Amino acid sequence: HVAHEAHVKHVASVKAKAAKPKAVKKTTVAAAKKTTTVKAALISDEKVKSADISVVTHKGEVQLSGFVENQGQIERAMEVASAVAGVKRVSNELSLKK
């Protein structure tokens, strides 16, 4: 009888765990939102005018990579990304088009 009760409790516990969907980590969602916000800001900026910039965000750090026309675009992209709320640091991996 005691073994049966233990088995029933175990089965109930397993079912309860299985019923809960795995939640996406808040940090992952926040990073995705920040990436989207930075990308939108870069695309809409008149001086940057480049969709050739990739944005990756991790724990408040934004990495910019890709190709731009001139050094001014690199500097402006860094400024734009830095101005987005929640961005702690911007890493520049941008290159000039040849």
Disulfide bonds with the S-S distance in Angstrom:
none
